[in-house]
Amino acid sequence: MTSTVVDTNVLIDMLGSATPARTWSLRALKRCAEEGELILNPVIWSELSASPLSELEIVLAFGWLGMKRETLSYDAAFQAGKAHFSYRRSGGLRERTLPDFLIGAHAVVRSHRLLTRDAARYRAYFPSLDIISPETHP
């Protein structure tokens, strides 16, 4: 069985109105759930909480997915920091990057796939990461 970290943007799609992105996210989530465990980490949880929703509302909105909660290891945090450092040295902007690097490093360290609609940064800084995105799985 294959485990998949679910990026925040895919979960946010589920709360929105009917759009092509929401349709893709729901279909991809279903496919990943059929293939193995869906994974949630504290960074994704914190990004979801940066909304008007209460913790109970977030739990109710996503509880049916049965996502496994995993903590971030020091190894993942170190790899995320190194990827972020490399990103900054190549001229990258600081906006919203460190959470993505933490999510990507967590997936790499734990040998999970990553389900995301925003694959470019992950692909650039985590080349060994198996990414499921609209580009790779239309």
C-alpha positions as a Python dict, from the first residue, in 0.01 Angstrom:
ca = {
    (1, 'M'): (0, 0, 0),
    (2, 'T'): (114, 351, -79),
    (3, 'S'): (81, 638, 167),
    (4, 'T'): (18, 994, 54),
    (5, 'V'): (69, 1328, 230),
    (6, 'V'): (-224, 1552, 136),
    (7, 'D'): (-113, 1911, 77),
    (8, 'T'): (-319, 2192, 225),
    (9, 'N'): (-434, 2325, -113),
    (10, 'V'): (-609, 1996, -192),
    (11, 'L'): (-797, 2004, 140),
    (12, 'I'): (-893, 2369, 94),
    (13, 'D'): (-1034, 2278, -249),
    (14, 'M'): (-1279, 2046, -75),
    (15, 'L'): (-1429, 2339, 116),
    (16, 'G'): (-1478, 2558, -190),
    (17, 'S'): (-1736, 2582, -460),
    (18, 'A'): (-1748, 2359, -765),
    (19, 'T'): (-1442, 2438, -978),
    (20, 'P'): (-1217, 2227, -1198),
    (21, 'A'): (-954, 2235, -919),
    (22, 'R'): (-1206, 2101, -665),
    (23, 'T'): (-1317, 1828, -904),
    (24, 'W'): (-956, 1722, -963),
    (25, 'S'): (-874, 1731, -589),
    (26, 'L'): (-1174, 1516, -493),
    (27, 'R'): (-1099, 1261, -765),
    (28, 'A'): (-729, 1247, -673),
    (29, 'L'): (-808, 1217, -300),
    (30, 'K'): (-1039, 926, -367),
    (31, 'R'): (-778, 752, -582),
    (32, 'C'): (-506, 801, -319),
    (33, 'A'): (-735, 677, -39),
    (34, 'E'): (-804, 361, -239),
    (35, 'E'): (-429, 304, -280),
    (36, 'G'): (-331, 353, 86),
    (37, 'E'): (-324, 583, 385),
    (38, 'L'): (-376, 957, 363),
    (39, 'I'): (-130, 1148, 581),
    (40, 'L'): (-167, 1477, 770),
    (41, 'N'): (109, 1661, 956),
    (42, 'P'): (116, 1959, 1197),
    (43, 'V'): (218, 2205, 924),
    (44, 'I'): (-83, 2118, 711),
    (45, 'W'): (-304, 2133, 1021),
    (46, 'S'): (-171, 2480, 1107),
    (47, 'E'): (-231, 2605, 754),
    (48, 'L'): (-591, 2478, 772),
    (49, 'S'): (-639, 2656, 1104),
    (50, 'A'): (-540, 2990, 947),
    (51, 'S'): (-906, 3030, 850),
    (52, 'P'): (-1232, 3136, 1013),
    (53, 'L'): (-1312, 2770, 1090),
    (54, 'S'): (-1295, 2640, 1445),
    (55, 'E'): (-1092, 2329, 1523),
    (56, 'L'): (-1415, 2131, 1557),
    (57, 'E'): (-1532, 2249, 1214),
    (58, 'I'): (-1200, 2144, 1061),
    (59, 'V'): (-1221, 1804, 1229),
    (60, 'L'): (-1576, 1758, 1102),
    (61, 'A'): (-1488, 1876, 751),
    (62, 'F'): (-1200, 1631, 709),
    (63, 'G'): (-1257, 1360, 969),
    (64, 'W'): (-1433, 1133, 722),
    (65, 'L'): (-1104, 1099, 530),
    (66, 'G'): (-950, 908, 822),
    (67, 'M'): (-613, 1073, 768),
    (68, 'K'): (-327, 944, 979),
    (69, 'R'): (-161, 1217, 1185),
    (70, 'E'): (218, 1213, 1180),
    (71, 'T'): (465, 1437, 1355),
    (72, 'L'): (760, 1600, 1185),
    (73, 'S'): (1100, 1453, 1259),
    (74, 'Y'): (1418, 1650, 1316),
    (75, 'D'): (1553, 1491, 997),
    (76, 'A'): (1259, 1630, 800),
    (77, 'A'): (1300, 1973, 963),
    (78, 'F'): (1672, 1974, 874),
    (79, 'Q'): (1606, 1877, 512),
    (80, 'A'): (1336, 2144, 489),
    (81, 'G'): (1577, 2405, 620),
    (82, 'K'): (1844, 2303, 371),
    (83, 'A'): (1594, 2314, 84),
    (84, 'H'): (1475, 2658, 199),
    (85, 'F'): (1837, 2777, 222),
    (86, 'S'): (1901, 2658, -133),
    (87, 'Y'): (1581, 2828, -250),
    (88, 'R'): (1685, 3160, -90),
    (89, 'R'): (2039, 3139, -233),
    (90, 'S'): (1894, 3098, -581),
    (91, 'G'): (1693, 3420, -539),
    (92, 'G'): (1365, 3278, -409),
    (93, 'L'): (1127, 3503, -220),
    (94, 'R'): (1044, 3438, 144),
    (95, 'E'): (667, 3440, 97),
    (96, 'R'): (498, 3119, 218),
    (97, 'T'): (787, 2890, 143),
    (98, 'L'): (897, 2725, 465),
    (99, 'P'): (566, 2538, 521),
    (100, 'D'): (596, 2387, 172),
    (101, 'F'): (952, 2277, 242),
    (102, 'L'): (844, 2117, 572),
    (103, 'I'): (561, 1931, 397),
    (104, 'G'): (787, 1814, 115),
    (105, 'A'): (1068, 1704, 347),
    (106, 'H'): (821, 1513, 567),
    (107, 'A'): (696, 1323, 262),
    (108, 'V'): (1052, 1243, 147),
    (109, 'V'): (1180, 1133, 490),
    (110, 'R'): (880, 907, 553),
    (111, 'S'): (873, 773, 193),
    (112, 'H'): (524, 904, 123),
    (113, 'R'): (390, 1041, -202),
    (114, 'L'): (260, 1399, -209),
    (115, 'L'): (-81, 1501, -342),
    (116, 'T'): (-72, 1870, -437),
    (117, 'R'): (-195, 2114, -697),
    (118, 'D'): (128, 2317, -667),
    (119, 'A'): (405, 2078, -769),
    (120, 'A'): (672, 2314, -908),
    (121, 'R'): (857, 2400, -586),
    (122, 'Y'): (834, 2046, -452),
    (123, 'R'): (969, 1907, -777),
    (124, 'A'): (1256, 2155, -785),
    (125, 'Y'): (1376, 2097, -429),
    (126, 'F'): (1272, 1735, -367),
    (127, 'P'): (1347, 1561, -699),
    (128, 'S'): (1304, 1211, -555),
    (129, 'L'): (954, 1288, -426),
    (130, 'D'): (668, 1106, -599),
    (131, 'I'): (424, 1389, -673),
    (132, 'I'): (60, 1353, -770),
    (133, 'S'): (-57, 1677, -932),
    (134, 'P'): (-281, 1787, -1217),
    (135, 'E'): (27, 1781, -1444),
    (136, 'T'): (121, 1423, -1359),
    (137, 'H'): (-228, 1277, -1303),
    (138, 'P'): (-480, 1481, -1506),
}
